[in-house]
Each structure stands twice: as C-alpha cells, then as structure tokens.
Amino acid sequence: MSAHKLVISEKPSVAKSLGAVLGARSKKDGYYEGNGYIVSWCIGHLLGLAPPEAYDGKYAKWRIADLPILPEKYKYFPNDKTKKQLKILKELLNRADVSEVVNACDAGREGELIFRLVYEHCKCKKPLKRLWISSLEEKAIADGFRNLRAGSDYDNLHHAAVCRQNADWAVGMNFSRLFSCLYNGNLSIGRVQTPTLAMIVERELKIKNFVKEPFYIVEISGDGLIASREKLTDAALAEQIRAKCDGQTATIKSVKREKKTNAPQKLYDLTTLQREANRLFGYTAAATLKAAQNLYEQKLITYPRTDSRFITDDMASGIPSLVQMAAEILPFEATIADGLDKRIRTIVKNAGVTDHHAIIPTPTANTANIASLPATERNILLMVCMRLVSATAEKHVYDETVITVECQDEIFTAKGKTIINDGWKGIERAFAAQFRKKKPDKDEEPPALPNMTEGQQFTAAATTREGFTSPPPHFTEDLLLKAMETAGKDDMPDDAERKGIGTPATRADCIEKLILRAYILREGKKILPTEKGFGLIAVLPDDDPIKKPLLTAEWEFSLKKVEGGEMDSTAFMQSIREYVSNGIKNNNIAKEGGESLASFGNNSGGKSGKSKGGGAKEVTGKCRWCGENVLENRVAFSCANNDCSFVIWKENKYYTPLKKKTLTAANAKTLLSDGKIFMKGLLAKDGKKTYDATLVLTDGTDATGKRTTKFELDFTKK
C-alpha cells in the first residue's frame, strides 16, 4: 500500500487549486486524490463550542445564581450542516495509507484553529506539517510545499486561537446572561462588540448634546491676495477690526517659501483597504473582505487578512514587473517614472511584516478578464493595483508659501501651495476621478498665491466671515474601523504589535453582528445606534471594563504575546476567569434590605429594590404578552419573566421623536392597561407644528425577525 499525504484546506475552492498543483485531480466524495496526495477541506468551522447546558442541564434556564459558567475543559459539538464533511475527514485522517497530514487552512489564527479542532477531535496522531502561503498562484503553492514547516512551529498560534475562542465564549455567555437577568431583557454582550457599541453610542450622545457656537474670521483682500486673521468668538470685536481695516493700507511683512515633500501612502492592509473602499465606493467592511477573499481564491491578489502594509526583502526583485503590470490594468494612463528600483525599497520592511505581507496583485491579474468580474471585485482589484503603483511612485513635491500682512496693527496670514511634482498624489487623484459621479469635495490643499514681496502695500477691503463649530461626525465604517484599530493605542506599550479592538479579519464581522442583533443600523454611510443599542450601554455600569476599548485592546495584545510564546495560554485564560468571576460578583452584590439583585432576574411578585446603576425596579403593570409583571428600570419597562422578551424602551424611535422626551411611568401604565393613550402636543416631522392623536401599542419585528413592541398613530377622534 503506497503512502499518501493528506492535505486539508479551509474551502473546497482552495483544495481544488492545491490539488491541481500537486497532481491530485481525481474528484472523490469530499476530496481530491492523485500523485500520492489526498486533498480535502473543512468548509469553515466544522466544530463549535458547546452551549452551557452541555455541561449541566440546569444551565438551560438563565439564572444569576448559576453564574459564572467557566468550564475547566471546553466541549465542542459538530456543526449540524457540515457533519458529512467532518465524517469524511475523520475517515481520511485514519486511513491506513495516510502517513502525513498537512494543514493548508488559511495562514492565520482562525485557520489554525479550524484545522486543529478537527485534527484533535479525530484523535489523529500522525506527523503534522504546515503550509504557510500568501498567494494561491501555482508558483506560490509549489514553493510552499517545498518549504513545509513542522506543525509544532505553530503550536503557540494554536494556543492563542483557542484562548481567543474560549475567552469570547466565557465573556459573552456569562455577561449576556447576567445583564439579561438583571434587566429583564434579551441582551447580548461581547468582548469586541460591546466596547465597539459603546464607542458608537458615545459618539451619538456627543452629537445629540452638541451646542454649536459661532466664530468670526476677519479677512482682508487686495492685489489678488486674501489673508485671514485668527478666529474670534466676539462678534462685536470682529466687526470693530473689520471697520478699522476696511479701506486702509495693508503692508506685506514677510513672504516665506519652503519646498516640502509628501511620501507615498503605504500599501494596503485589510483595514486600510476596507476604510478607503468605504470612502470611495460606500462598500461595507464585510463586502470588501468578501470581495478580497474571492479575488485571493481566484489568484488575482495576495492573502487579504493581513495587518501589514509592507513586503519582505526577498520579494523586492519581482516588484518592478508587477508595478508595470498594475499600471497597465488601471483605467487611466499611469506613467512609471525612472528610478523605480530605488523607490521600491520604501515598501520593503521585514520587521513590518507579521503573519503576511501587504495586499498586492499577483502576476495572474494580468491575464484576468477584469471587465467580467462583479463590480465590487473589479473595483477592489483596481484599488489594489492602484495602490501598488502609487506606493512606488515619486514623492509629491511642492512649494509652500506663507505671507504675513499687517493692517492697522492687526496681523493677517495667507497660505498657498505651488505643485512642483504631483507624484503619487496625481495617481490617487486620477483613480478617484474615474469613479466620482459628482464634483469632488473641496481640495484640502491651498491654492497658489500671487507673487508678493516684503514691503509691498495695497488698499485692504475687509470683510467678516461667520462660521459655526461643528459636532463630531457620525461614524461611517471608515471612521469606525479607524476607531477600532486605534482604540486604547495611547495606553498600550510602544512596541505592541497589535493594538485596538479585534483584528483586521474580525472587525467586519463585529459590525455585522451588531447590525444583525439590532444594536446599530446603517443609514446611508452612517453607522447609528438603535434604541436597543442605547439601552444596552445605558444599563451597563459606567465603570464596567467591558464597555472600555482599552480592556479588549489589552486582551488582543496578550493574545499576540501568546502567539509569540511570551505568555502562557493558561495564564491568559486564568486572567479571563478572574475577570468574569469578579464582573459577576461586582454587578450582583448590590443589596438593599437584604435582597440580592438576583431576585429581580426572575418573577419578582411585585417587589422592588435598587439595582446597581439601574435605579428602582417598580411594577408598572402587566405584560401584554404573558401576563407577568412589567418592571421599571433606569432605561425601560420590561417583563419580569425571563422567557418573555416584552420591553418598552424609555427612549425609543417611535415615542421620543413625537414628545421630545422619554416615556413616563404614568404613560407606560396606561399603555399596558389600555393598549393605547391619547396624547396632545405631538410634534410633526418639522419639529415645529403639533397635533393630537392616539398612540397605540402594537407588535412589530426587529432586524432579526424577533417580536418587538412599537407604536402606531390613530387619528380617530377620542
């Protein structure tokens, strides 16, 4: 019996590409075979963490008294949808003619976890090798198999992956149950999603509470020059200065010119690609990742789930031809200036490459029928090509001129710019112009100034320009990804390789989960919190670390140390266990009159008490769905029955816009008893006109299809 090597990839499409290079082209049920190789696949996660009730049947009921749930050893269950493929892999791993196993799942933390869970579940002990490649081109695959690493070289990566998964389960499962019981709702808490939601809510509160303030800028003009004084907040003073200078002689006190340069932008990592695709095309982070992954599997770009923006030294020799190819693919003429070999050194940085180098096109992209690609994939491929050309282009060189003008003892300044060599900016500008359907935003670069000399004089025409301070912008996915990437950065060590919330590969998934769970929504490009999102953050104590980006950033930093062998995985999980245990204790030991908050997690029989950060829980009425008591807390009126999800948020999108205030307990009692309430002085959409109507409490569904409460307006006379 001849020996075979079993190669296991993450997806069938990847397995097919690997098999084609290895000579395993004979299609079987769930694998390819040939030339001494068997190539199969996982279809993502074939095994997932078991639910709490798998450890003890009592956990099927959500009770604070049972928390924390922290297994000594985590159990895994097969995914029902992919049991057949798991069975096939088990048979292949235990085939007598299989002498060696190659892990060819995606070269990263999650790919390592997907494979190892299957390998261990099937109790395989056969020699293990690791394929680690950044491209699915034939040459890259062949080189990768010639340079297979020992599977043990990636044991620490595996440990970090297991820590990440188990920590997410421990934090999410325990705190979701805790706060759901404390506040009588179905609340989802997550290690990454909750601090992300907290940032979104905090931003919206700043916008909501922002009060704009006026400012005034006095300007003088003459001989083609416009110069401005510093901002003033006093309108009377601004008018006084304007009147004083208008029609008077202004003198050029100084003219300073300085040549400056801007170096090209670095190559794309996943987060930067997602951010710029959102700015330019409005693509969601998830859509960009999906398109990039498809391009990778079509061998058109390199591995996209990377946090590096550089390439390694050994790649430099192949870059000139790749730059030329990328320039030819672009939908506009991009000339490659002399001196390319020298400029390529600026994108080479071995120390800046972690698991994978930056995203670049592959030579195969030159043979692709780009016009036939779906629009999202085509545009992402063009972006990757453009950035390679731009990153290796000449610097942007310009003269900056600063002119200082004096008029009636007041100082005015003007700044201008004269471009000497547009360089890389010209490429990026030409690319953006291909896709703009409207006029571009105002150029951030000041225009060239007229030629002026020191001592030159002109008669000033003075004007005052009024402006207003602006609130912070709403989060877009571009801005949110940036905030997630840099969260906690200032408090982390300077040498920390990974900072922020989540990883480039998981941030898109976090955003989508928040939308799926109806905590946030998309409104055009804006990312906005829902009333449910506001409510969740409101019930979490202000001092709870689960709301703070720094905590998650520290965990990501620790996981990176586990990957590098600098931290023991047991120590990391012990810190998680302590955090969860302390969190359960600290949020549940608020007692008054000898009663624990746990008593309010179930049917309270009309009792009331004080909850930490939640205010008194008073009985407001009977639940219109199940008949149990409805209790009031700081942010909502919700059913005391844990199995019932009835809740009316005090600040909700139906009631609040009509009254410009939160729902009162008196109104809630009437709604619960009668199902409706006649209201006077409801606000029209313009926020000015008012009208009277009956608000009817009725049922609706949220973004997940789950039953929820809402209001309807009845204009029938009372």
QUIWO-V400643 format. One record per helix or strand of 2 or more residues. SS is the DSSP state (helix for helix, strand for strand). FROM is the first residue (numbers start at 1). LEN is the number of residues. If there is no record, write none. Layout:
BEGIN
ss=[SS;SS]
from=[FROM;FROM]
len=[LEN;LEN]
END
This chain:
BEGIN
ss=[strand;helix;strand;strand;strand;strand;helix;helix;helix;strand;helix;strand;helix;strand;helix;strand;helix;helix;strand;strand;helix;strand;helix;helix;helix;helix;helix;helix;helix;helix;strand;strand;helix;strand;strand;strand;helix;helix;helix;strand;strand;helix;helix;helix;helix;helix;strand;strand;strand;strand;strand;strand;helix;helix;strand;strand;strand]
from=[4;12;26;31;37;47;52;57;64;76;80;98;109;127;138;149;151;193;214;225;235;249;270;285;313;340;350;363;370;375;396;410;423;457;461;475;477;489;507;520;526;531;545;549;569;597;610;615;618;629;636;647;656;665;676;690;707]
len=[6;11;3;4;5;3;3;4;3;3;14;7;13;4;9;2;32;16;9;4;11;14;12;13;17;8;3;5;3;17;12;12;11;3;8;2;10;3;10;4;4;9;3;15;20;4;2;2;5;4;4;3;4;10;8;12;8]
END
